[in-house]
């Protein structure tokens, strides 16, 4: 179990570094082994990560992690069970194109995912994964942020808006450490909770804060932060209904 956090937006934060560190440290219980932050002041984005070391115990698994090409930065929570198979697929690709010739830096599934995104594409790599995860991926070239969760939603991920900045985290309490967080209760969500003792996706107890749906890829650029979320892009990359239908066809 690890924890991820992030801030992306137009509103200037004089203490962006301190803010992302505060948010990250609230998730110490999710990742006691190490902590990391990555900040790009020019593009107004910051990522944080608390790490529980499982597959790669060395610094080669430290996060947020940059891709070998320098284009992508990843903050990842979860485990990819078939990541060794994914590495074989990537190796086949590099054998076709000798210019790639990728050399693995470590044994982490984080690196596997990251290079998959870089070489195979985001959606294609997600569909090839077998595992549980929630992640944030920054594309420096497109200046676009991606958030996604696994097929069933085993790993949590909350996101939303506060003072025109887009924020996200594995847990709500990390979002509350954001300096400009608005803790106004969403009354509709409260009513649902009082009736069912549960708040389903995509709602949360706080206004303008949401829980990302399983099997969904959310993406946005800086223009989306200016529009207050009206230009957010969401794609369903896996659905139970579609998977069931395909299964019936193969009987």
N, C-alpha and C positions, 0 to 999 in steps of 0.2 A: 504494500500500500504506500503510495506517495501522495503528494499534494501539489496542485498547480494554482497560480494566480496570475492576473495580468491587468494592465491599464492601457487604454488606447484612446486618444482623442485630442481635441483642439484646446481644451481648457488648460492653461498653464498651471503647473503645480511647482511651487518653489522648492519643495522637498520631495521630488519624485522618487529619489533613491531611498530616502527614509520611509516613504509611504509604502513602496513595494516591499521593502524589507519587513515592515510591521505586518503587512498582510501575509507575507510568506511565513513568518515566525508563528502565527496563530495555528499553523498546520504542522507544528513540530511533532505532534502525536502520530501523524500520518507518515512522517519520514524523519526518524531520529538520527540517521547516519550522516547526512550532510545537507547543506543549504546552498542555493545558488540564485543569482539574479542576473538579468541581462537588460540593458537599457540602451535605446537608440533615441537620443534627444532630438535629432533632426526629424525623424519620422513620428515622434511623440508616442512611442510605445515602450512598455516595460513588461518583462516576464519574470516570474519567480517560481522556484521549485524547492520542495522538501523531498529528500530522497531516502527511500528504504532500499538498501543494496541487496539484490537477490542474484541476478544472473551475472553481473559484472561488479566485482567488489572494488576494483581499482578506480583511479581518477578518470579512466577511459570512459566510464559511464556517467560522468558528472553532467548535470543539467542546470539550466537550459543548454542544449547542445546545438552546435553549428554543423551544417553539412560540409562535406569536403570541398564542394564548389563555392561555398560561402553564400549561397543564395537563400538558404532556409535556416530558421532557428526553431527548435522544437522543445516544448515543455510537455512531458508525457507522464501519465499516471496509469499503471496497469501492467499487463503481461501479454506478450504475443507468443502463443504456444507453438506456432509453426514458423518461428522466425528463422530457423536454420534452413527450412525449405525456401523461404523468401530469399535468403542469401544465395541459394543455388540458382534461383531464377535471375537474380541480379548478376551473378557470375556468368551465366549464359549470355546475357546482354553485353557484358563487357568483352566476352570472347568474340562476339560479332563485330563490335566496334573497338579496335585496339587502342583508339585514342582515349577511351574511358579508363581502362586498366585500373580499376578501383582496388585499393588495398585497405582491408579492414583495420581499424585502429584498436578495436577491443572486441568483447564478446557480448555486448548488450543488445537487447531487442530494440532499444531506443535508436541506436545507430542503424540497425536494420531498417526500421520504419523510415528514418530520415533519408537514407539513401534510396529507399524505394520511392518515396515521394519525389525525390530529385530526378531519378532515372526513369521511373515508370509512370509518374503522375499521381496526384492525390487520390482521386476516386478509384482508379485501377488498383492501387496499393491497398486501400481500405477493403475493397471487395475480395482481395486475396488473403486477408488476415483471418486468423482464428485466435480469438482471445477476448480479454476484457480490458477496456481502456476508456480514458477520457484524455483529450489532448488539445493543445494550442500550437498552431504552426504559423510562423510569420514568413511570408514570401517577400524578400527584400526587393526583388526585381519588379513584381507587380504591385508592391506596397499594399498587400492584402493579408488580412488575418483570417485564419480558419480555426473553427472549433468543431469538435465532433465527439461522439460517444459510441460505444460498442453497440452491437445489434439489440441486445436486451436491456441495456442501460444499467449494467452492474456497477459501473463506476459513475459517480455523480459529477455534475457540472452545472453551475449556476452562472447566469450572465445578466447584464442589464445596463441601465443608464443612470448616471448621477452627475448632475451639473454639466451635461453635454459630453461627458466622457463615458466610454464603453469600458465596463469592468467585468471581470469574471473570476471564478474561484471554485475549488472543489467543495467548499462549504460556505454557508451563509455568514458564519462568524468572521471569516476572512474578509468578505466584502464590507462588513461593518467597520473594519479597521481603515478603510479608505477615508482619507481626510474629509472629503466632501459628501460622504454617504448620507442619503436621505432615508431615514428609518420609518417613513410613513407606512402604516399598515394598509394592505389591500383588503377592503371590507368584503369584497366578493369572495376572496380566498379564505378570509376568516369565517364567513358563513358556511363555506364548503367544509372547512375543518370542524366546525361545531356540529355539523350534520354527520360527517363520515369519519371524523377523527383522522383525517388524511387529506393532504393537498396534492392532487395529481399534476403531472406535466401538462402544459408548460408553465403552470402557475407557481408562485411562491407566496409566502406570507407578506412580503414587502411589495409595495407598489413599484412598478417599472423594473422589477427583478424577476427573472424567469429561470426555469429549469429546462435545459436543453433536452429535447426528445431523443430517445434511443434511435440509433441508425440514421441520424440526421447530421448533415454537414452544413454548418452555418459559415458564411463568409461575409466580410465587409472591408471597405477601404475607408480612408479618412472622410470622404464625402458623406458616408453613412452616419458618422458621429455628428456631423453638422445638421443632418436631417432628423436627428432624434430617433433613428432606427427605421425610418420609412423606406430606406433603400437597402435594408438587410436582405441577403440572399440565403434561402434555405432550400436544401435538396435532400430528399430521402434516398440514401444509397442502399438501404436494405429494409424490407418490410416482411413481416410474418405472412401476410396474405399472399404476397407475390411468391414467396419461397414455398408456401404450401401448394399453390397452383402449379409451380414448376415441378414439385415433387409428384403431384398426381399425374402430370403428363409423362413422367418417366417410369410410371408403374407398368 
